[in-house]
Amino acid sequence: MKEVIFASARSKEFSYQTSMVAKLERMLRKVDLSRYIAKDDYVAIKTHFGSEGGHRIVRPIFLKKVVEAVKAVGGKPFVTDTVRLKGLDYLEIANMEGITPLSVGCPVILADGLFGRNCQRVSAGNILGEIGIASEIYDADAMVVVTHCKGHIQAGYGGAIKNLAMGAVSDKNREGKSERAKIHATDTQLDWDEGKCELCGDCVDICDHDALTMSEKIEINHFICHKCRRCVEVCENDALILPVMEDEFQMAMAEAAKAALDTFKKGKVIFINFVMEVMPHCDCHPHSDVPVINDQGILMCDDIVAMDLASLDMIEKSPRLPDSAAENLDAKTGLFKGLTGRDPYVHVHHAAKLGLGQKEYKLVRMD
């Protein structure tokens, strides 16, 4: 049974030692990062830089503590994510969120380069065939995956698997074609129903990739379209259509995460999940909704399956908060299933089937 270290978000004493920051320091000492990181290893600290309008990502102070712990065992860390907007714009987002070399104590870089095209193609399973892994993650010696747990419009749940499945894969290939579109939908593409469209332009505005343009009609650039469904979600008239096979998408996510992890030697990756400020949607959205459950705490493990299952189980068992998107959900319906219509466990169970980890876990409390 895999041990998942857990530190509760509760702080019951007037003391630094009961803070989440201090608890993270103790967790990092307890796991002994020297088991994963050798002296002079280049260590990717993979996180999510967030979005303009969003503010519930993992805070810089926690990233700084991870950086300090990596340095303490002789590693050379860099905080990283892959391009989602244009590269310089995304670095500005990181800066806006407070993720800078000064705040975290190490370089902050884009793993797939300023243009999102720097990648190494690797084998990725039956659905994807192969996928482009961001070069700076591919070449790193070790990795700490720091994840903010939340909902996801297509996967139901966004945890460590989603962090790697989308965030370790390059934005594009060398020719500029979207790499992540293969994960979102393998055999289908975005379509436009002219009869339902009012040409309001909301879909054009919400697209981070300039795949939609509007004049007398909506034009779709399928070459660069990421098939992320942001435009579908924002259209109130259902004028944009993108059929997605839910199970296939989630299994493709597990394949992409495995492709990223396979670029590391065994025992060189550890995962930290923040079950705090759990929103109904992803951090890439241009807004942050209120949390749907109370903050639970921080979990740490070197098994991505046990980590995400422990986090997901904790979220699903927690009371739902009033005045949130979860307030009026049927009590018999799972939290994320009710919020997104997706079964959040599909990709986690498939990751286990692919050999990424084990489903049996034991929570070890740090309090």
Residue pairs with C-beta under 8 A, 6 or more apart in sequence:
1 358
1 360
1 361
1 362
2 301
2 303
2 306
2 357
2 358
2 360
2 361
2 362
3 301
3 361
3 362
3 364
4 299
4 300
4 301
4 303
4 306
4 307
4 310
4 361
4 362
4 363
4 364
5 27
5 30
5 31
5 299
5 300
5 301
5 364
5 366
6 297
6 298
6 299
6 300
6 310
6 363
6 364
6 365
6 366
7 20
7 23
7 24
7 26
7 27
7 297
7 298
7 365
7 366
7 367
8 23
8 296
8 297
8 365
8 366
8 367
9 20
9 275
9 276
9 294
9 295
9 296
9 297
9 298
10 297
10 367
11 18
11 19
11 20
12 18
16 22
20 62
20 276
20 297
20 298
21 61
21 62
21 65
23 297
23 298
23 366
23 367
24 62
24 65
24 66
24 272
24 298
25 65
25 69
26 366
27 272
27 298
27 300
27 366
28 65
28 66
28 69
28 300
29 69
30 366
31 270
31 300
31 302
33 69
33 70
33 72
33 73
33 75
33 270
34 73
34 74
35 267
36 142
36 267
36 268
36 269
36 270
36 302
37 43
37 70
37 73
37 74
37 75
37 141
37 142
37 268
38 74
38 75
38 141
38 142
39 73
39 74
39 75
40 74
40 75
40 76
41 74
41 75
41 76
41 141
41 142
41 268
42 75
42 76
42 78
42 139
42 140
42 141
42 142
43 70
43 75
43 76
43 77
43 78
43 140
43 141
43 142
43 143
43 144
44 77
44 78
44 80
44 111
44 136
44 137
44 140
44 142
44 143
44 144
45 63
45 66
45 67
45 70
45 77
45 78
45 79
45 80
45 106
45 143
45 144
45 146
46 80
46 81
46 111
46 137
46 143
46 144
46 145
46 146
46 163
46 164
46 167
46 168
47 57
47 58
47 63
47 79
47 80
47 81
47 99
47 146
47 147
47 148
47 163
48 57
48 58
48 81
48 147
48 148
48 163
48 167
48 283
48 284
49 57
49 81
49 84
49 90
49 91
49 93
49 94
49 97
49 99
50 56
50 57
50 93
50 94
50 97
50 283
50 284
51 84
51 93
51 283
51 284
51 285
51 286
52 93
52 96
52 286
53 285
53 286
53 287
53 288
54 283
54 284
54 285
54 286
54 287
54 288
55 97
55 288
56 148
56 150
56 277
56 279
56 283
56 288
56 291
57 97
57 148
57 283
58 146
58 147
58 148
58 274
59 98
60 97
60 98
60 99
60 100
60 103
60 104
62 146
62 274
63 79
63 99
63 103
63 104
63 146
64 103
64 104
64 105
66 77
66 144
66 146
66 272
67 77
67 79
67 104
67 105
67 106
68 105
70 76
70 77
70 144
71 77
71 105
71 106
75 142
77 106
77 144
78 106
78 107
78 108
78 109
78 136
79 99
79 104
79 106
79 107
79 108
79 109
80 108
80 109
80 110
80 111
80 134
80 136
80 137
81 90
81 94
81 110
81 111
81 167
82 110
82 111
82 112
82 116
82 134
82 137
82 167
82 168
82 169
82 170
82 171
83 90
83 110
83 112
83 113
83 114
83 115
83 116
83 170
83 171
83 172
84 90
84 171
84 208
84 284
85 93
85 208
87 110
87 113
87 114
87 115
87 116
88 114
90 110
91 108
91 110
94 100
94 108
99 108
100 108
101 107
101 108
109 136
110 116
110 136
111 118
111 134
111 135
111 136
111 137
111 168
111 170
112 118
112 119
112 132
112 134
112 135
112 136
112 170
112 171
112 172
113 135
115 172
116 170
116 171
116 172
117 170
117 171
117 172
117 173
117 174
117 176
118 134
118 135
118 136
118 170
119 132
119 133
119 134
119 135
119 138
119 169
119 170
119 173
119 174
119 179
120 132
120 133
120 135
120 138
120 139
120 263
121 130
121 131
121 132
121 133
121 173
122 130
122 131
122 132
122 133
122 138
122 259
122 262
122 263
123 129
123 130
123 259
123 262
124 130
124 131
124 255
124 256
124 258
124 259
125 252
125 255
125 258
125 259
125 354
126 255
127 186
127 248
127 251
127 252
127 255
128 182
128 183
128 186
128 252
128 255
128 256
128 259
130 259
131 169
131 179
131 182
131 183
131 255
131 256
131 259
132 169
132 170
132 173
132 179
133 168
133 169
133 170
133 259
133 260
133 263
134 168
134 169
134 170
135 170
137 143
137 168
137 260
137 263
138 263
140 264
141 264
141 268
142 264
142 268
142 269
143 264
143 268
143 269
143 270
144 269
144 270
144 271
144 272
145 160
145 163
145 164
145 269
145 270
145 271
145 272
145 304
146 272
146 274
147 158
147 159
147 160
147 162
147 163
147 271
147 272
147 273
147 274
148 274
148 276
148 277
148 283
149 157
149 158
149 159
149 273
149 274
149 275
149 276
149 278
149 311
149 312
149 315
150 157
150 158
150 277
150 278
150 279
150 280
150 281
150 282
150 283
151 157
151 158
151 278
151 279
151 280
151 281
151 282
151 292
151 336
151 339
151 340
151 344
152 158
152 162
152 281
152 282
152 340
152 342
152 344
153 229
153 233
153 281
153 282
153 340
153 342
154 184
154 228
154 229
154 244
154 246
154 249
154 250
154 340
154 342
155 162
155 249
155 250
155 253
155 342
155 344
155 346
155 347
156 250
156 336
156 337
156 339
156 340
156 341
156 342
156 343
156 344
156 345
156 346
157 308
157 312
157 315
157 336
157 344
157 345
157 348
158 282
158 283
159 273
159 307
159 308
159 311
159 312
159 348
160 257
160 271
160 273
160 304
160 307
160 308
160 311
161 253
161 254
161 257
161 304
161 308
161 347
161 348
161 351
161 356
162 253
162 257
162 347
164 256
164 257
164 260
164 261
164 304
165 183
165 252
165 253
165 254
165 256
165 257
165 260
165 347
166 180
166 183
166 253
166 256
168 256
168 257
168 260
169 179
169 180
169 183
169 256
169 259
169 260
170 179
171 178
171 179
171 180
172 178
172 179
172 224
173 179
176 223
176 224
177 223
177 224
178 209
178 223
178 224
178 225
178 226
178 227
180 226
180 227
180 228
181 225
181 226
181 227
182 252
183 249
183 252
183 253
183 256
184 226
184 227
184 228
184 229
184 244
184 249
185 227
185 242
185 243
185 244
185 245
185 249
186 248
186 252
188 227
188 242
188 243
188 244
189 222
189 225
189 227
189 242
190 211
190 220
190 222
190 225
190 227
190 231
190 232
190 240
190 241
190 242
191 220
191 240
191 241
191 242
192 217
192 218
192 220
192 239
192 240
192 241
193 238
193 239
193 240
193 241
194 217
194 218
194 239
196 237
196 238
196 239
197 217
197 218
197 237
197 239
198 237
198 239
199 214
199 216
199 217
199 218
201 214
202 234
202 235
202 236
203 212
203 218
203 231
203 234
203 235
203 239
203 240
204 212
204 213
204 214
204 218
206 230
206 231
206 234
206 286
207 230
207 231
208 226
208 230
208 284
209 224
209 225
209 226
210 221
210 224
211 220
211 221
211 222
211 224
211 225
211 226
212 218
212 219
212 220
212 221
212 231
213 219
213 221
218 239
218 240
227 242
227 244
229 242
229 244
230 285
231 240
232 240
232 241
232 242
246 342
246 343
246 346
247 346
250 342
250 343
250 346
250 347
250 350
251 346
251 347
251 350
253 347
254 347
254 348
254 350
254 351
254 353
254 354
254 356
255 354
257 304
257 351
257 356
258 351
258 354
258 355
258 356
261 269
261 304
261 356
267 302
269 302
269 304
270 300
270 301
270 302
271 300
271 301
271 302
271 303
271 304
271 307
272 298
272 299
272 300
273 298
273 299
273 300
273 307
273 308
273 310
273 311
274 298
275 295
275 296
275 297
275 298
275 299
275 311
275 314
275 315
276 295
276 296
276 297
276 298
277 288
277 291
277 295
278 291
278 292
278 293
278 295
278 296
278 315
279 288
279 289
279 290
279 291
279 292
280 289
280 292
280 324
280 325
280 326
280 339
280 340
281 289
289 324
289 325
290 321
290 323
290 324
290 325
291 321
291 324
292 320
292 321
292 324
292 325
292 326
292 335
292 339
293 315
293 318
293 319
293 320
293 321
293 326
293 335
294 318
294 319
294 321
296 314
296 315
296 318
299 307
299 310
299 311
299 314
299 363
300 307
301 307
301 310
301 361
303 357
303 358
303 361
304 351
304 356
304 357
305 348
305 351
305 352
305 356
305 357
305 358
305 359
306 357
306 358
306 359
306 360
306 361
307 357
308 348
308 351
309 345
309 348
309 359
309 361
310 361
310 363
312 336
312 344
312 345
312 348
315 335
315 336
316 334
316 335
316 336
316 344
318 335
320 326
320 327
320 329
320 335
321 327
325 339
326 335
326 338
326 339
329 335
329 338
329 339
330 338
334 343
334 344
336 342
336 344
337 343
337 344
349 359
351 357
352 358
352 359
